[in-house]
Amino acid sequence: MSDRALDPDTLLVQAMADGDRRALGQLYDRHAGALLALAIRMLRDADAGHDLVHDVLLEAWRCAADFDPGRGAVRTWLALRLRSRALDRLRSARARREVLHAAPGDDRPARAGEAPDLAPDRRRVRVALGALPQAQRAVLELGYFEGLSSTEIADRLDVPVGTVKSRTRAGLEKLRGALGAEAS
C-alpha cells in the first residue's frame, strides 16, 4: 500500500466511491475554499464560481470510483476537474458573446406575423439575458428557446435537477429586476 493510499483525502474519495455521503461533506469542507478561490479567479464571477464548485464536487461524487491515487493527489484531481469545467464555461461564454455582438442592435426585421413595434422589447430582453451569468442564461435559453424540461436541461448540462431549478429561479429574478428597472 502506497503512502498516498493512507492520505486522508484518498480515504475520503474511497469512502465516497462506497456511497458515504459524509465523506463528500468532509471533502467539501477540506477543499471547497481553495476550489472556490480558483473558480472565482478563472470565471471572475462569484455566483458562477459557487455553481462550478458545486458541480465539480458532485462530479467527484459520481466519479469517485475512477480516482487513481497513483496518478496524483485528490486536491490536484479536483483542481484539474474545476479548471477543465471553468475553461469549458469560458469558451461557451465567449461564443455566446460573439453571437450577441454580431447583431448588437437587434435591428433584424420583425418575424412574419410579429408586430414591428416589438423589436425594442426583443432587444431589451436580449441585453438583459446577455448580462446574466452564463450558467443562468444557459438554463433559461434551453428552457425557453428549446422547450426543454428541468430534467432534460439537467441531462444536457450534466448537472443535478436542483441546480437547474436554482439557476432558473436566480436568472428569472435577475431578468425581472433588469427589465423592471428599465421600464421605470
C-alpha positions as CSV (number, residue, x, y, z in Angstrom):
1,M,0.0,0.0,0.0
2,S,1.4,3.4,-1.0
3,D,1.7,6.4,1.3
4,R,-0.9,8.2,-0.8
5,A,-3.4,5.4,-0.2
6,L,-3.2,6.4,3.5
7,D,-3.8,10.0,2.7
8,P,-7.0,11.3,4.4
9,D,-8.3,12.8,1.1
10,T,-7.8,9.5,-0.7
11,L,-9.6,7.7,2.1
12,L,-12.5,10.1,1.7
13,V,-12.7,9.6,-2.0
14,Q,-12.7,5.8,-1.4
15,A,-15.5,6.2,1.1
16,M,-17.4,8.3,-1.5
17,A,-17.0,5.5,-4.0
18,D,-18.7,3.3,-1.5
19,G,-21.6,5.7,-1.1
20,D,-20.6,7.5,2.1
21,R,-22.2,11.0,1.8
22,R,-20.5,12.2,4.9
23,A,-17.2,11.7,3.1
24,L,-18.3,14.1,0.4
25,G,-19.2,16.6,3.1
26,Q,-15.7,16.2,4.7
27,L,-14.0,16.5,1.3
28,Y,-16.1,19.7,0.6
29,D,-15.0,21.1,4.0
30,R,-11.4,20.4,3.2
31,H,-11.3,21.8,-0.4
32,A,-14.2,24.0,-1.2
33,G,-12.5,27.2,-0.1
34,A,-9.5,26.7,-2.4
35,L,-11.6,25.5,-5.3
36,L,-13.9,28.5,-4.9
37,A,-11.0,30.9,-5.0
38,L,-9.7,29.2,-8.1
39,A,-13.2,29.2,-9.7
40,I,-13.8,32.9,-9.0
41,R,-10.3,33.8,-10.2
42,M,-10.9,32.0,-13.5
43,L,-14.6,32.9,-14.1
44,R,-14.5,36.4,-12.5
45,D,-17.9,35.8,-11.0
46,A,-18.7,34.7,-7.5
47,D,-22.1,33.1,-8.3
48,A,-20.7,31.2,-11.3
49,G,-17.8,30.1,-9.1
50,H,-20.1,28.7,-6.4
51,D,-22.1,26.9,-9.1
52,L,-18.9,25.5,-10.6
53,V,-17.5,24.2,-7.2
54,H,-20.9,22.6,-6.6
55,D,-20.9,20.9,-10.0
56,V,-17.3,19.7,-9.7
57,L,-17.8,18.2,-6.2
58,L,-21.0,16.4,-7.5
59,E,-18.9,15.2,-10.4
60,A,-16.3,14.0,-8.0
61,W,-19.0,12.1,-6.1
62,R,-20.2,10.4,-9.3
63,C,-16.7,9.6,-10.4
64,A,-15.1,8.7,-7.1
65,A,-14.6,5.1,-8.1
66,D,-12.4,6.3,-11.0
67,F,-10.0,8.2,-8.8
68,D,-6.5,6.7,-9.1
69,P,-4.2,7.7,-6.1
70,G,-1.2,6.6,-8.2
71,R,-1.8,9.4,-10.6
72,G,-1.8,12.3,-8.1
73,A,-3.4,13.8,-5.1
74,V,-7.1,14.4,-4.6
75,R,-6.5,18.1,-4.4
76,T,-4.9,18.0,-7.9
77,W,-7.7,15.8,-9.2
78,L,-10.3,18.2,-8.0
79,A,-8.4,21.3,-9.3
80,L,-7.9,19.8,-12.7
81,R,-11.6,19.0,-13.0
82,L,-12.5,22.5,-11.9
83,R,-10.1,24.1,-14.4
84,S,-11.4,22.0,-17.2
85,R,-15.0,22.9,-16.4
86,A,-14.1,26.6,-16.0
87,L,-12.4,26.6,-19.4
88,D,-15.5,25.0,-20.9
89,R,-17.7,27.7,-19.4
90,L,-15.4,30.5,-20.5
91,R,-15.3,29.2,-24.1
92,S,-19.1,28.8,-24.1
93,A,-19.5,32.4,-22.8
94,R,-17.1,33.7,-25.3
95,A,-19.0,32.0,-28.1
96,R,-22.3,33.5,-26.8
97,R,-20.7,37.0,-26.6
98,E,-19.6,36.7,-30.2
99,V,-23.2,35.9,-31.2
100,L,-24.6,38.8,-29.2
101,H,-22.0,41.2,-30.6
102,A,-22.7,40.0,-34.2
103,A,-26.0,41.8,-34.0
104,P,-25.7,44.3,-31.2
105,G,-28.7,46.5,-32.1
106,D,-31.0,43.5,-32.9
107,D,-32.2,45.5,-35.9
108,R,-33.5,42.4,-37.7
109,P,-36.8,42.9,-39.3
110,A,-39.9,41.7,-37.5
111,R,-40.6,38.0,-38.0
112,A,-43.6,37.0,-40.1
113,G,-46.7,37.7,-38.1
114,E,-44.9,39.7,-35.4
115,A,-45.6,43.4,-34.8
116,P,-42.6,45.6,-35.8
117,D,-43.0,47.6,-32.6
118,L,-41.9,44.5,-30.6
119,A,-38.2,44.9,-31.8
120,P,-37.3,47.3,-28.9
121,D,-38.7,44.8,-26.4
122,R,-36.8,41.9,-28.1
123,R,-33.6,44.0,-27.8
124,R,-34.2,44.7,-24.1
125,V,-34.7,41.0,-23.3
126,R,-31.6,40.1,-25.3
127,V,-29.5,42.7,-23.5
128,A,-30.8,41.5,-20.1
129,L,-30.2,37.9,-21.0
130,G,-26.6,38.8,-22.1
131,A,-26.0,40.3,-18.7
132,L,-26.8,37.1,-16.8
133,P,-24.1,34.7,-15.6
134,Q,-23.6,32.0,-18.3
135,A,-24.9,29.2,-16.1
136,Q,-28.2,31.0,-15.5
137,R,-28.6,32.2,-19.1
138,A,-28.0,28.6,-20.4
139,V,-30.8,27.1,-18.4
140,L,-33.2,29.9,-19.4
141,E,-32.3,29.6,-23.1
142,L,-32.6,25.8,-23.1
143,G,-36.0,26.0,-21.3
144,Y,-37.4,28.8,-23.4
145,F,-35.8,28.5,-26.8
146,E,-35.6,24.7,-26.9
147,G,-38.6,24.0,-24.7
148,L,-36.6,21.5,-22.5
149,S,-37.9,20.5,-19.1
150,S,-35.7,20.9,-16.0
151,T,-34.8,17.2,-16.2
152,E,-33.9,17.5,-19.8
153,I,-31.8,20.6,-19.1
154,A,-30.0,18.8,-16.3
155,D,-29.2,15.9,-18.6
156,R,-28.0,18.2,-21.3
157,L,-25.7,20.2,-19.0
158,D,-24.8,17.2,-16.8
159,V,-25.9,18.9,-13.6
160,P,-28.4,18.0,-10.9
161,V,-32.1,19.0,-11.5
162,G,-31.9,21.1,-8.3
163,T,-29.1,23.1,-9.8
164,V,-31.1,23.7,-12.9
165,K,-34.1,24.9,-10.8
166,S,-31.9,27.2,-8.6
167,R,-30.2,28.7,-11.7
168,T,-33.6,29.2,-13.4
169,R,-35.0,30.9,-10.3
170,A,-32.0,33.2,-9.9
171,G,-31.9,34.0,-13.6
172,L,-35.6,34.9,-13.7
173,E,-35.2,37.1,-10.7
174,K,-32.3,39.0,-12.3
175,L,-34.3,39.3,-15.5
176,R,-37.3,40.7,-13.7
177,G,-35.1,43.2,-11.9
178,A,-33.3,44.3,-15.1
179,L,-36.4,44.5,-17.2
180,G,-38.4,46.1,-14.4
181,A,-35.7,48.7,-13.8
182,E,-35.6,49.6,-17.5
183,A,-39.4,50.0,-17.6
184,S,-39.3,52.6,-14.7
